[in-house]
Amino acid sequence: MMAHRRCWAWSLLLVAVTVGCGGRGRLDVAKGEREGFETVTVENAEIRVTFLPALGGRVTEYTLKKSGTNQFWVNPEFISPDNVETYYAYGGLDDHLTLEGTSVWPARVPLEPYTCDVKASSDNVTVTLTYENPHWKLERTHVIFPRSTRLHTHETVTNLDNAPRELMPRPHPVFAVGGDADNLDFILQPIGGALLVHRYVEPFGRDVPVPAAGRWAAAVDAGKGEAVVLTFRRDDVDEVNLWYAKDSYNVEPMRSPRRLEKGESLSMAFDMFILSGKDLAGKARALPVEKDVAAEVAAGLDTFSKRKAKLAAAAEADFYLASWGYFRLELPRVFVLDDRLLRLTARLYPLDGGERLPEAKLTLARRDGQEPVELPGPERAPGGNHEVWVFAVPVEKLRDDTYELALATGLEETWSRITQNLVVARELRKKIEASKAAEENTFKPRYAEARFYMEAAHRTGEAAAGSVPAAKSVYAEIEKRLSRSRDALAGKTQEKKTGTFPRFYTSPIDDSAQGYVVHLPLGYTSSRRWPLIVHLHGRDPRFRPFDPELSYHATELLESLSDRFGVVLVRPHGRGNLGYRGAGADDVFTVIERVRADYNIDSNNISLSGTSMGGGGTWSLATRYPGVFSAIGPIFGPTSNWVWAGKRDEQPEWSRFRMDAHSPTSSAENLRYTPVYVYHGVKDPTVSVEHSRRMVARLKEIGTTHIYEEDPQGIHRVPEGLPERVWDFLLEHRLRRPPQTVTLKSPYLRYGKGWWVQMDAFAGPMTFGEIRAEVKARSIEVTQKNLAGFTLELNRSVVSRSKDVTLLIDGHSAFVLDGESSGAVSFHSRSDPDTEKPRWFRGRSPASKPDAPVKNAQLEGPMSDVFRSRFILVVGTAGDDSFDGACRDAAEWFNRTRWRRVQHVDCIIRTDAELTAEDRRDANLVLIGGPEVNAVTREIASKLPLTFEKDGSITIDGKQLRPPGGAVALVYPNPNNVERYVLLFAATTPQATRRILRSADLGFDYHALDERSTDNKETAVLFGVFDQQWTFDRKTQWGRDDKKGS
């Protein structure tokens, strides 16, 4: 905590100072303490303001003395900032800067110590709080006046870097006006001649940026009769950002970021006033601001106060208040990429018994000064206590441009005008899609880049859709993204010779544009080979899509290390928060492949590092793909599910296997030849130090070269100097020649390959395969567990083949490998009918019968494996309307919930009638609907390991699934294309169709439900894993009638 005691340079040396202001009252200044941190308090006859400089320059108190209520929300729980991972909600007023890409992570700013300077004059007390790092300086000044509730805030941010930097000041007040936050709290803003009213209601976590159409905003507690009014200059504030949290809300005046050269600054200012009593409007008229501003505030508070009782009974979270009543809008989406119909819907609620509704008209005009065109409408419909008006916008007639959509409503001379811009890019989208076929590169990077930025613009516009017009920053962001998309399409994005730049590729999984960031060090040239460090980011709590301008960690520090050490640095996105599993892991290896193709990389010097989730990904990828990385540096990464899960014997058998399969500690043997630098803090509140301790214990058993740095005071944060130590270690090591002894352990065939050894088949499912192969003078000795087949790549770097070599398996099966043969040598086992022990034979295992499927590394299951390569959701349309609708709903739910929510892109969806021959050849097919519903399912139903009965039931391994709840999910090699999967979701009723997609556990090969099944997996009819021949195995099958227990 001592680091945070550093506080301020006092201009006043007394513990308490009274500033006399003649007949205008007095100001008292005093030092104090909270939780071991020094505070400074300034108060006059009306208010008390307390500062906590050592904790983010925070203002913790803005109290109206006569009621004793603090208008700021302050967290009653106080945690030392030394024990906070990245950010903790202390409350009050601090700084939330948008400074992506800095070596001081912006989320840490509210925890950093500020210096504090207090100056007093006859007119006021000024408190100046300053924070500075090597890249930028922030200075926030607060002024308190005698006999006034006014709190003036002025903030300036200055670029200290040699390079230009995009910066913005962002003071961040967190309110609970009246001392608490409840559904009688309202936020008021003037907009277009109306009063925009937001109500404090759930859901929490809503982020609502509103354009600053006026020069004030207010937060009102209608129950207690208190309000905080914020006033500002129009040039200072571009938008007012609202955020609703449990027990608090933000009303945050914001200025858009600006690109600043070294030494340039950007400032903003606003005033806050506390009003209380029955006549808030009357007190607003006396505010010491410009008269027209005071009059606007008073008029808004008067309009609201007269109707607050009726508005308190309204159900809407936000609405526009006018003289005749109030109305709510459903505005069209901001960004238009297709011909889908756009609608603007208004719901009008008359107040004060008025029966006359206002007139309305909707106009559309280009932003270049074109004369507005009035659109037809609206269509009107009654809605109970209100009327609904719907306007249609003719999108198909609009060329690519920006348009202003304006809704004018009013009676007689009292009109309001709400505007929303529309950015149309339909033609650009068509050009981008047309460019895909013309690009020869398999990964189509130019197409991917153009599409990525177009989709980023689309996401920005979608996020802004709602009842409130989009803020200026939304349009600036859209235009920036579209500009980059156009440049990429035109081939104008030129890669720098050194430095940092984004790269993109087109993923075959879902045709999405995936991105990564490359940093080429100073002096990079393609004439020599360069080491590569792959850095994996941690979990993003906001689940954001890839953004090349987004920093998860200390990006600039890593880039400076890249320059200093002479290393190419790449930061994959790993598809976000997938934990570097499945498609997330494949993304990392695709990125490495792309970097090796584009730059001159030393293949023997590729190392891997990461923090938190990235540390866990480092452990996972290194244990699952041994022999790929020359060294690894996991930093406070998770290694074992058992640290979280508790006692092993309390878990069912199937759960124990899955927990082990996803715990790197279970496959630590694979790290025998991979040097490791491990760091963990003992006080880490996010990932327990026990994770690293367990893995380090395994490394000691195995004899792996490693350094373990355990910090007794360390938390979930990278300490100064650690990255340098880790990189020093990583670059000391190179991939060695293939070792003479290889030990592998793997839960799946996909990961059963390392160095010159590969697992081909397991003897039984849901059990780890293990193999140890050792080259001796004239022999190779192999021991194994749970393998039915393996391959050895015996090239000259492994063993000399000038003479015959004897290979011994499990100490009894011997083979002579003559000196003429070389390369891959495979072996398989079959059970001896006499001894029931496995006998080994040379060659790969034959199928049990012609064309019978066999599990292999590319086609092994479980159901989730389908989504690691190209897949298509195939929606059944061959049933009746209810079944077809259920299939469509299920596909939309899957896309929205299981794919788009995490991946930020849509998966590929076709109907059974739309599926092409190319789709059948190249993709895994996710079939939604049984043979009565889905025509593709009908084609292959007789070749799947289940039966669709004439009475509508489904039989799987002797279990009959009857209506209404019978349903099954099952993965199987596609009978018409054995190199691809089919994943079938079939049900006996439409309702069960929707349910099976939501309830199926994709970690198994099959999962069957009926009406008695609940979310508890033990109530399922059946679930389990097929054996090596894709047939049912009772040893790895469970369900509610299973006697193996849990």
URZI-V910346 format. One line per field, one symbol per residue. psi: psi as a letter, one per 40 degrees, with the letter a starting at -180 (. if undefined). A space follows every 10 residues. Layout:
BEGIN
psi: ???
END
This chain:
BEGIN
psi: eddedhcihh dheidhhhhh fbeeaihhhi iaihfehiih hhiaedihhh igdegffihe hghhddeehh eihhhdhhhh deehcdihgd aahahgigfi eiehhdeede eihiihhhhi aedihhhhhh hhaedihhhh hhhhiifieh hhhhhhhhhe idiihhiiig ighhigheei haeehihhhh hfeihhhhig iiiiehhghh hgeafiiihh gddefiihhh iiidedhdih hihhiheiih ghhiiiiihh iheiihiiii iiihiiadgd dddddeigai dddddddddd ddddddeddd ddeieidiih hadeaiiiig iiidhheaei hhihhhhhhi ifehehiiii ihihiieeei hihhiiaihi iifbeiihhh hhhgdeehih ihihhhhhii hbehiihhih ihhhfddddd ddddeddehd hdegdddddd dddddddddd dddeiaehii iddddddddd ddddddddde fehhhidiah iiiiihhede fihiiihihh ihehieeiii ihhhhhiihh eefiihheeh hdagdddddd ddddefhhhh gidffbfeff ibdddddddd ddddddddig hhdefhihii ibdddddddd ddddgiedhd iighhfiieh dedddahdee iidddddddd dfhdddfdde edehihhhii hdehedhied dddddddddd ddfhhihhhh hdeiagihih eddddddddd eeiihiihie hhhihieidd efhhbehhhd iidiifhiii ihhhhadfih hhiihfieii hhggidedih fdiihhhhhf edhhihhied iiahhiiiii hhddeeihii iiiihiidih ehihiadege aaddddeeah ihhhhheeai dddddddddd dddddddecd ddeeiiihhi iddehidddd deihhhhhha dedhddddde deeifihhid eeihhhfehh hiieehiihh iihhdegeei ihhhhiieid dddddddddh heeidihhia eehaehdeei diiahiadef ihhddfhiae ehedi.
END
